[in-house]
């Protein structure tokens, strides 16, 4: 595979990092400029044949459920509604509503897609592949759709420059470009610091809880 020696890309324009939708983690958002490495064979702890080290790296950044809490005031501020179907913490554990962040869930989805490309390793031992085939397919399609929506929502307008490369008769893109990013490590630190640790058995339905209807496709797949 061609190894890019082209490290200089067009810098991203400095954009305002507006956060229009309220989140208790907004204070942890810190814009930084990062040169992403798009070299085809770039060595990374997140790629390569399955190993405990790669799984550990993905599990650290893509914790699907790392719950924190929001008050009713914050729920309303975020544009949500008060609903008897929302999960609440018992008063003796601080009360409030159970919430988690999108970014770790999106990385969880990407990790699930990665695992699906190594079926001989993950299918026999990973719980995500133990469901019925149609449920696994639905999970994969959900993840693809979530990632598609997020990419389009956060449409990246950073420019990619093209070069003439020795041995190639057509122009080749240089994906090693500078981007304005959010410091994910700082956001992850916030999530860990504000995670709510309560016994699983205390997260139960209150007397006034109203369950939302089970989606039709799940109802007929025995989920």
Residue pairs with C-beta under 8 A, 6 or more apart in sequence:
1 40
1 41
2 40
2 165
2 167
2 168
2 172
3 39
3 40
3 41
4 38
4 39
4 40
4 174
4 175
4 176
6 163
6 174
6 176
7 35
7 176
9 35
9 159
9 160
9 161
9 174
9 176
9 177
9 178
10 158
10 159
10 160
10 161
10 177
10 178
11 33
11 177
11 178
12 33
12 158
12 177
12 178
12 179
12 180
13 157
13 180
14 180
15 180
17 29
17 31
17 180
17 182
19 26
19 29
21 78
21 79
22 74
22 77
22 78
22 79
23 78
23 101
24 68
24 70
24 74
24 99
24 194
25 68
25 101
25 187
25 190
25 191
25 194
27 190
28 186
28 187
28 189
28 190
29 182
29 183
29 186
29 187
30 182
30 183
30 186
31 180
31 181
31 182
31 183
32 180
32 181
32 182
32 183
33 178
33 179
33 180
33 181
34 178
34 179
34 181
35 176
35 177
35 178
35 179
36 175
36 176
36 177
36 178
36 179
37 44
37 175
37 176
38 174
38 175
38 176
38 177
39 175
39 176
45 53
45 54
45 57
46 54
46 57
46 58
47 54
48 54
49 118
49 121
50 115
50 118
50 121
50 122
58 107
58 111
58 114
59 111
60 188
61 104
61 107
61 184
61 188
62 104
62 105
62 106
62 107
62 108
62 110
62 111
63 104
63 108
63 191
64 100
64 104
64 105
64 108
65 100
66 100
66 101
66 104
66 191
66 192
66 195
67 98
67 99
67 100
67 195
67 196
68 99
68 100
68 101
68 191
68 194
68 195
68 196
69 89
69 94
69 95
69 96
69 97
69 98
69 99
69 194
69 196
70 78
70 96
70 97
70 99
71 96
71 97
72 82
72 96
72 97
75 81
75 82
75 86
75 97
76 82
83 210
84 206
84 208
84 209
84 210
85 209
85 210
85 211
85 212
86 97
86 98
87 97
87 98
87 203
88 95
88 96
88 97
88 98
88 206
89 95
89 96
89 97
89 98
89 196
89 198
89 202
89 203
90 198
90 202
93 196
93 198
93 202
94 196
98 196
98 203
101 187
101 191
102 150
103 184
103 187
104 188
104 191
105 146
106 146
106 147
106 150
109 142
109 143
109 144
109 146
109 147
110 143
110 147
112 128
112 139
112 140
112 143
113 140
113 143
113 144
113 147
115 121
115 122
115 126
115 128
115 129
116 122
116 140
119 129
122 128
122 129
123 129
128 136
128 139
129 136
131 139
131 223
132 221
132 222
134 221
135 221
135 223
138 217
138 221
156 179
158 177
158 178
158 179
159 177
160 173
160 174
160 175
160 177
161 173
161 174
161 177
162 171
162 172
162 173
162 174
163 171
163 172
163 173
163 174
164 171
164 172
165 171
165 172
205 211
214 223
